[in-house]
Amino acid sequence: MINGRQTKLLKLIVEDYIKTARPVGSKSLCETLNCSSATIRNEMSFLEEAGLLEKTHTSSGRVPSEKGYRYYVDHIMEPKKLTGDDVLKLQQIFHNNSLMLSDTILKSMEIVSEITSYTSIVLGSSSKDNLVSKVEVISLDDTNENAFVAIVVTDRGHVEHQRMHLEEKVSLNEIKGIVDIINKHIVGTPIDEVSTKLEYKVKPIIQNEIKQKEFLFNAFYHVFDDISSMQNVKVTNTSNMLREPEFNDASKIRSILEKFEDKDIIGNIKEDLDGIHIYIGSENEFDEDVTVIKTKYSVDGEEGTIALIGPKRMEYDRVITLLNYIVENIERK
């Protein structure tokens, strides 16, 4: 455990480094702490030995270590009050009653991403939580691959689509015929139950009506199976964060961008615990050079996760307040 002066010193170093991205030297802290430069250096050496600060190769100053950020978050940091401008921007979204819940969450996180320059992640309810309201198929006439796009619209306004490539030539009339039968029997069905209805209700009906019945049936079966396993994932502002000085290496930028594009990696950001949780560097599974701050939400049976990803030199106090504000408002909506 560190004493009061060391705690104040660590707080000043963390918050100064967050603002400037420059190592903090002893001279800049003397006046604030009313101590000599030698005293500050001794205290900084103690914090370094405790693993809370690190030296850089390019400066005699210190920067917070991963352990230092964790200590700051757990024992020192206090949530930061939102500015009037931040509140105004977010309230414009929360007061818009024409928006669906999913749009409210997405747009509010887009605003947070914009004002912080961090990447926002929204993991909405998976498709299986939705009921089918309509199925359509569009022919891709500009191809010679007998390709179609199956479109599934749900009762919550989600639209999922999946490309179908049929190895055998099938007429558009046959496609429309099976779509009509599917719509008749599965509208109102949860997506994760559609495959069962296709097998036991739709398949027997099309036995004598559709020429390419088995081939078409299998194509639609796989489409619904794929869609039912999808999660509604939205990633906003992947590039601004990477303009921070921590990410001046081209290979590092490429690696993080590739992770943002990998839905399996993004899907693992899902939070199952209540409250806001901070995962610094090696504590998260996304990347050891970033911090992931996330929380789950639950509104009228619809659950999901909202998260911000930024450098470890993140404005923790501001992000905590912003995420709390969003969760409180969407759960009141």
N, C-alpha and C positions, 0 to 999 in steps of 0.2 A: 504494500500500500504506500502511496506517496503522500507527502505532507501538503499543507495548504499552499505554500509558495510554489512548490513543484506542480501542483494541480493547476494553479493560475498560469504558470509558465507554459505548461503543455497546452492549455486552452488557447493562449495567445499564439503559440506556434502553429497549432492546427488551423485556427481560423485565419491567420495571416497567410499561411501557405495555400489554403483553399482559395483565397482572393487573388493572390499574385502568381502562384505556381513557381515562386522563387524561394530557395533555401533561406531560412531565417537566421540571422547572426545575432550575437549577444548585444552589440551596440544599440540596435534598434529597440531592445527591450529594457534597457537600463532605466530610462525615464519613467516608463509605465510602471515598472515594479519598484522603482526607487531603490535600486541596488547598484553596486559597482559591476563593471564588466566582468571582473574576475569571479564575483559571486555567481553571476548568470552562467558563466562558462562552467563553473563547478556543478551547478544544478543541471545544466544541459548534459554534462558528462554522466551524472547520476541517471538521468532519464534514458540516456543512450545505453548505459549498462543494464538498465531494467528492460531494455528492448522496446521502449516506447518511441524513441527517436532514432534516426539514421543519419549518417554523414553522406554527402554526395561526393562524387569524384571531382566535380568541377568547382566546388565552393567549400569554404570553411564553415558555412552555416549548416543547420540541421533541417530535416524534413520529418514528418510523422512516419512511423513504420505502420505496417498493417495492425500490429498489436496496439500501437498508439491510437490509431483511428478507433479501434474497438473500445479502448478504455475511454476515449472521449465520448463516444456514442452512449456507452453504458453508465458512465458516472459523472460526466461534465455537461454535456449538451442539454440545452433547453429548447423546446419547440419555438420557432420564430413566428411572430405575428404576421399575418398576411397584409400586404399593402392594399390600399383602397383600389388601386388599378387591377391587381390580381383578382380581388373579389368581384369587381365590376365585370371583368371578362368572363368569369365563371358563372356569375349569376345570370348573364344573358342566355346561357345554355340551360341552366336549371329552371328558369322561368318560362322557357319555350315549351308550352304544353302540347305542341303539335309533334314533338319529337318522340319516337319510341325510346324505350329504356336503353336499348343497345346503342342507338345513335347518341343519346345523351352522354353515355359513358365514353364512347369513342371521341366525341367532339371535346368533352372536358379534358380528356387525356391529351388530345392534340394541342389544346391551349397550354397545358402544363409543360408539354414537350417544347413548345415554342418559347415560353418565358424562361425555361431553365436551360435550354439547349441540350437536354438529355434525351435519350431515346425512350419512347413510351411503348409499353406492351399492354394489349388488352386481350385476355383469353376469355372469350365468352362461353356460354353454355355450349356443349357439344350438340351436334345435329340431332342426336337421339332424343334430346329433350323437346323436340319440336314435332308437331303433327303435320302430316302432308296436307296441303290445301290444293295443290295442282301439279301435274306433270306435263311437260311439253318436250317435243323433240324438234330440233331444227336441222335441216339438211345443209351440209357445207357444199354448196353447188360448185364452188370454185376449185374443188379438189377432184381428183380422179381416184380417190382412195375409198370411196363408199363410206365416207365419214359423216357422223352426226354428232350433235351435242344434246345430251339429255339435261333438261333443266327441271329442278325440283324447287317449288316454292312452299314455304311452311306458314303455319298460322301466326308465327311471330314476325313475319316479314323477311325472314332469311331466304336468300336465293343461293342455291348451290348448283353448280354445273359440272358435268363430266363429259369428256370427249369419248365417243364410241367409234371404234373402227370395226366394221363388219367384213370378215374375210370373204363372205359370199355376197353376191349382188342381191340386194333386197329392194323391192319397190317401196316408194314412199307411202303408197296406200296400205301396204302391210304394216309398215311402221306405225302409221296413224291408227290402224285397227287395234294393234296391241296397246297403244297409248290410251285409246278410249276405254278399253277393258280395264286397264290398270287404274285409270282415274275413277271409274265406277266403283271399284272395290277397295281402294286403299285411301281415298280421301278421308281425313280424320284419324288416320292411323299413325302412332308414333313411328318415326323413321326406323328405329332399331327393331320394330316388329314387322316391317314391310316384307322382309325376305321370307318370313314364315307365311304371310298371306299370299305372296307370289307363288310359293310352292304348293300350298294346299287349297287355295281358292281360285287364283288366276290360271294356273297351269292346266287344271282340268277343263276349264272353259274354252281355252284356245286350242285344245286338241284337234278339233275339226274345223276351226275357223281360219287359222293362219297357216299358210303354206309352209313357211320356214319357222314353224312354231318353236322347235327346240333351240335352234340357233339364236333366234331373237330373244326368247325367254332367258337364255343363259346370259346374253349381253346385258339385259336390263337387271337381271339378278345381281350381276357383278357391280353394275353401276350403283345400285342402292346399297350394296354391301360396303363399297368404298365410301359413299357419302355418309353412311351412318357412323363411320369411324372418324370422320373429320371433326376438328374443333374450330370454332370461329376465332381466328387469330388475326390481330391487326397490329402492325409494327409501324411506328411513326418516327420520322426524323432520325434516320440511321447515320446520316453524314455529319451533322453539326457537332455531335459529341467527339467525332474523330478529328476535329480541327484543334482539339486541346493539345498542348505541348507533349503530354504523355504519349501521344499516338503519332509521333513523327517518323515512325519506321514503316515503310511501304508494305513489308510483309505482314506486320502486325495489323495494319489497317485492312489488308486483304483478308486476313484470318477472321477478324471480327465481323466484317461485312458478310463473309460466307456463313458465319453462324447466324446472323440475323435472317438470312434467307433459308435456313434449314428449319422447317416447321417442327421436326422432332425435337431439336434442341430448344426451340422457343416454347414448345408445348411442355417441356420439363420445368419451366419457370412457374408452373401452376403452384399456388399456395393452398395448403389444406388447413393450416392453423389459423385461429382467430387473431386479430390484431395486425399491426404493421411490423414486418420483420426486415432486418438489415443484414445482408450477406456481403461481407467485405473481402475482396480478393479471393484467396484460396477457399473461403467459406462457401462460395457459390460454384455451381457446376457449369456456368456459362463461360467465364474467362477469368483468370487469376489477376488480370490487370484492371478489372472493373468492380464496381459495387452494384449490387442488385437490391433495390428496396421495393417490397411488394406487400400486398394485402389482398385478401379475398373479400368478395361482397356477396350478399344474398338478398334478393328482392323478389317477393312473391313466388318463391320456388325457383327462381332463376339465379344460378350461381356462376361466379367467374373470378378471375384474378386481374388486378391492375398492377403494373410495375413500372418503375423507372430504372434505366441502366445508364450509368455515367462513370467517370473516372473515380478512383478511390478518393481523389481530392474533390469530393462532392459536397454541396451545401446540404448537409444532412438535416440541419434544423429546419430549413425551408421546405425540403421535400416531404419530411414527416408531416408538417402542417398541411401542405397541399393535398397529400393523399388522404389524410383524416377528413379534410373539408369535403373532398369529393365523395368519399364513402358515406359521410353523414347526410349529404344532400341527395344522393341517388337513393338511399334507403328511406328518405322522406318523400320521394317523388311519387 
